[in-house]
C-alpha cells in the first residue's frame, strides 16, 4: 500500500484509503440558514404552547409539577408517532423534521423546566416530591415514546394489510 507523502485527508482520498473530500465537508453557514430558521420558528411555536399549558394548568408551590410532567409525556408520545411516520412510512420535505421534531416538539417538551422544578422542590424542603418528579418524568417520557412508536408501527402494518 502506498503511503501518501503529506498524509492529508485529500491525499488519502486520492489514494482511495480515506473519505471522499465531498463526504467530509460540512455545509457552509449559509447552507444551514433554512434549517436554523425553521428550528427557531418551530421552537417559538412549541415553547408558546408549553407556556400556554403552564397558564392553563398552573402548579401549586411545593406540589408535583403535573403540567411539566404531562407536557413532556405528551410531547414524547408525539415524537414517537412523528419519527415512525417520517422515517418508516413516508418521505417528507427535509425541513419538516427540523421544524416539527427539533423545533416544535423540542420547544414544547421542557426538560429544562423539569430540572428547575426538581431543584425548586428540593430547595423548598420537598426532597421526596423532587425525587419523585426526578424519577417519574424520564420514565414517563421514555414509556410514552416507546408506546407511541410501537402503536404507530402496528397501526401502519394493520392498515397496509
C-alpha positions in Angstrom: 0.0 0.0 0.0 1.4 3.4 -0.9 1.8 5.9 1.9 0.7 9.4 0.9 3.5 11.9 1.1 1.7 14.6 3.1 -0.7 12.4 4.9 -3.7 14.8 4.5 -7.2 13.5 4.0 -7.1 14.8 0.4 -4.1 12.6 -0.2 -5.9 9.7 1.5 -8.9 10.3 -0.7 -6.8 10.3 -3.9 -5.2 7.1 -2.8 -8.6 5.5 -2.2 -7.9 4.9 1.5 -10.0 7.7 3.1 -13.2 9.6 2.8 -14.1 11.4 -0.4 -13.5 15.1 0.1 -17.1 15.9 -0.6 -18.3 13.3 2.0 -16.5 15.1 4.9 -17.3 18.7 4.2 -20.0 20.3 6.2 -22.3 22.8 4.6 -21.4 26.4 4.9 -23.2 28.6 7.4 -25.4 30.0 4.6 -26.4 26.5 3.7 -27.7 25.9 7.2 -29.8 29.1 7.2 -33.1 27.5 6.3 -32.7 24.7 8.9 -31.8 27.2 11.6 -34.7 29.3 10.7 -37.3 26.5 10.7 -35.9 25.2 14.1 -36.2 28.7 15.5 -39.7 29.1 14.2 -40.8 25.7 15.4 -39.2 26.3 18.8 -41.2 29.5 19.2 -44.4 27.6 18.4 -43.6 24.8 20.8 -42.4 27.0 23.6 -45.5 29.1 23.3 -47.7 26.0 23.5 -45.8 24.9 26.6 -46.2 28.3 28.2 -49.9 28.2 27.4 -50.2 24.8 29.1 -48.5 26.2 32.2 -51.0 29.1 32.3 -54.0 26.8 31.8 -52.8 24.3 34.4 -50.6 26.1 37.0 -48.7 24.0 39.6 -49.2 24.9 43.3 -46.0 25.7 45.2 -44.4 22.6 46.6 -46.6 20.2 44.5 -45.5 17.7 41.9 -45.3 19.7 38.7 -48.0 17.8 36.9 -48.2 20.2 33.9 -44.5 19.8 33.2 -44.8 16.0 33.6 -47.7 15.8 31.2 -46.2 18.2 28.6 -43.1 16.1 28.5 -45.0 12.8 28.3 -47.4 14.0 25.6 -44.5 15.6 23.6 -42.5 12.4 23.7 -45.5 10.4 22.6 -45.9 12.8 19.6 -42.2 12.4 18.9 -42.7 8.6 18.8 -45.5 8.8 16.3 -43.8 11.5 14.2 -40.5 9.7 13.9 -42.1 6.5 12.8 -44.2 8.3 10.2 -41.4 10.3 8.7 -38.6 7.6 8.8 -40.5 4.4 8.2 -43.8 5.3 6.4 -43.4 8.4 4.2 -40.7 10.6 2.9 -41.2 14.3 3.8 -39.6 17.6 2.9 -36.1 17.8 4.5 -37.2 20.8 6.6 -40.2 19.0 8.2 -38.1 17.1 10.7 -36.1 20.1 12.0 -39.2 22.2 12.1 -41.5 19.9 13.9 -39.3 17.3 15.6 -36.5 19.6 16.8 -38.3 22.9 16.8 -41.9 22.5 17.8 -41.5 19.3 19.9 -38.1 20.4 21.3 -39.6 23.7 22.3 -42.8 22.0 23.7 -41.1 19.4 25.8 -39.5 21.1 28.6 -36.7 19.2 30.3 -35.0 22.4 31.4 -38.2 23.3 33.3 -38.2 19.8 34.7 -34.8 20.4 36.1 -35.8 23.7 37.6 -38.9 22.2 39.1 -36.9 19.4 40.8 -34.3 21.9 42.1 -37.1 24.1 43.4 -38.8 21.2 45.2 -35.6 20.1 46.8 -34.5 23.6 47.8 -38.1 24.2 49.1 -37.9 21.4 51.6 -39.8 18.9 49.4 -37.0 16.4 48.6 -39.3 13.4 48.3 -41.5 15.2 45.8 -38.5 16.4 43.9 -37.1 12.8 43.7 -40.5 11.5 42.6 -40.5 14.1 39.8 -36.9 13.3 39.0 -37.7 9.7 38.5 -41.2 9.9 37.1 -40.5 12.3 34.2 -37.9 10.4 32.3 -39.7 7.1 32.9 -43.0 8.5 31.6 -41.3 10.2 28.7 -39.4 7.0 27.6 -42.5 4.9 28.1 -44.6 7.4 26.0 -42.1 7.5 23.1 -41.8 3.7 23.0 -45.5 3.0 23.3 -46.4 5.6 20.7 -43.8 4.4 18.2 -44.9 0.7 18.8 -48.6 1.5 18.4 -47.9 3.6 15.3 -45.9 0.8 13.7 -48.7 -1.7 14.5 -51.4 0.6 13.2 -49.4 1.2 9.9 -48.9 -2.5 9.5 -52.6 -3.2 10.1 -53.7 -0.6 7.6 -51.3 -2.0 5.0 -52.9 -5.4 5.1 
